[in-house]
Structures are given as structure tokens and as C-alpha cells.
Amino acid sequence: MPEPLIGAVIGCGFFAQNQLHAWSDLAGAQIVALCDREPVRLAETAARFGIARTYTDAGEMFAAENLDFVDIATTVASHRPLVEIAAQAGVHVICQKPFAANMTDARAMVAAVDAAGKTLMVHENFRWQSAVRRVIEIVRSGALGEVFFGRVSFRSGFDVFSGQPYLAEGERFIIEDLGIHILDIARALFGDVVRLTATTKRINPAIKGEDVATMLLTHGGGATSVVDCSYATKRSPETFPESLIEIDGTLGSLRLDAGYRLQMGNRVENLTPPVLAWASKPWHNIQESVLHIQRHFLDCIAAGVQPETSGSDNLQTLALVEAAYLSAAEGRSVALAEL
């Protein structure tokens, strides 16, 4: 077997724990160093995963370590400087979403890693959930014929703020944090978007950003899709964190319903994901997707090909987020060519 790629993780917060567990399961990677600005969180995470070398400064870490790749699992404000430092160090990069705070930063990050001749992938993991992946495979196989309509929906009343309290503080919330994933699923299913119209609303008075968003997408290939997201929906039973999908094509229709039940014609499939040894319900579908996307990252580096959610590809998903906020603010349809 080839030697594992040597990596480091920057950021030891809530979601980074999943990334560290997944790296531990992959024989093709070995995490040798951690970096976080909070010493207590850094020490606790290092002890949990048995990682001896820790840093509070990313520049010091890159100077001291001989790395093949870095996993940047921090919040968006730090992404551009960290990606550019990683590019200067000549390492492959996997970066948490949202990739950048704006399109200018995103393009600069892509250019920096391209100039270094390294791979840049965005940790856009929802399209790597096993149930969603099965739907993508069916659509790409042509089994539904020409797809002309789709809906990707994520509606929940789950308390996401208890584990990630910073989500309540931003002026932008559901489109930037969750909607970006659902928009990316729509792109994976129906292709790139030429026009988008969005409305948003804040229901929860304790947060600053929007917690409901509805978006109408016109895809370049001819399909129309609806992407709708809510963290203000009281459902029984609660479906968090499932993405529900409806697709109509010229040869048939498909539904991915609650409980990971896929129906296409008279055929029904149970797509319930496994609960990995380190995972827990209801997060298990997202946790499994982290393992899938990180394996994809390693496979692409080995093959010398671009990841499906490369930095350059993710520019298209990030543009949908910007278009949605612009559309909601100005009350109009936005052509993606404007961005």
C-alpha cells in the first residue's frame, strides 16, 4: 500500500470533531498536527484523538511540519488567509464551507492554490450523503429521461444553535450556512444555474439572520427547481437533518421522502445510512458523508484529477448564495451573469 498522506487540521470546533474521526478511519491519511487559537479546546481535541503536535498559529505549524495536505475547519472569516498560507506552503487543501465571504476572496483562493499546483476542495458534503448520492446516480444515469422539474427541501425545527451558538449572531444565516448545501445538491442534480429568485424571512426573534428561505432556480440545461430551507418549521416526526428531493423527468419521477425512503415508479428503496462507530443519530447521515468526501479528496489527489467539489466548481455554488441574498434584498430575479 502507498504511504498515507500526512495532514493537519486547523480548527477544533464542533464540526471538526467529525472530520477528525473520519480521517482516523481512512488508511490513506494520517493527521499529525492540530491548530486552534483556543488552547483549552486544542488540548482537549489533541488528547481525544492522540495527536501530539499542537499549534495556536498556523504559520508556525506550516513552518515546523512537513505536510501533504491541510483540512481547514474554521469559520469563513479566516478561510482566505489560511488557504493562502497553505498555498505558499505547497500543500493540498480541503476547506470548510462556506468557502469565502465574497466572490473576490473565493476567486483569490482558487488562484492561489492553482498557482501552487495543488488540489483545492471545498468541504461541501451534503451531496456526498449516501441517500443523496443514490439520487444523483439515478439522474446522471438517464433513468428519468430529460429532467424538467426538481425540488430540494430541508425544513426543520431542530435547535442548531445549542451546538453552534455563533450561528445566531450573523446577519446572514440559513442560506449561507444550510442553503449553500441544498443549492449545491440542486447543482449536482440539475446542472448550473442561469437565473435565481429568492425570498427570505426571520421567524425566530432571538437570531439576527434569516431562518426561512425559498429559491426558484432556472438551470442552463432547461430544468426548473425549487430549493427551500427552514429552521422554523415544527414537524412531527422531526426530519432533521434529512434533505427531501422530488424530481420529474420525461421517463418518470423520483421521490426521496422522510425516513430515507426512495420511490421511483413502483420501485421503493430503503436508503437509511449506517451509523458509524463514532457517529450518533440524527447526525449520522452527515457524519457518514464526511467520510465519503474525505475519501474522494484522497482519491483525487492520488489520481491527479480535480475533485467534484473543487474550489473552482464551488465558485458556482457560492455565486448562488450571493444571488439569493441579492434577489431577496432587491425583490427581483438575478441573472448569475451579473455576479
Secondary structure by P-SEA (a helix, b strand, c coil): ccccccccccccccaaaaaaaaaaacccbbbcbbbbccaaaaaaaaaaaccccccccaaaaaacccccbbbbcccccccaaaaaaaaaabbbbbbcccccccaaaaaaaaaaaaaacbbbbccccccccaaaaaaaaaaaacccccccbbbbbbbcccccccccccccccccccccccaaaaaaaaaaccccccbbbbbbbbcccccccccbbbbbbbbccbbbbbbbbbcccccccccccbbbbbbbccccccccccccbbbcccccccccccccccccccaaaaaaaaaaaaaaaaaaaaaccccccccccaaaaaaaaaaaaaaaaacbbbbcccc
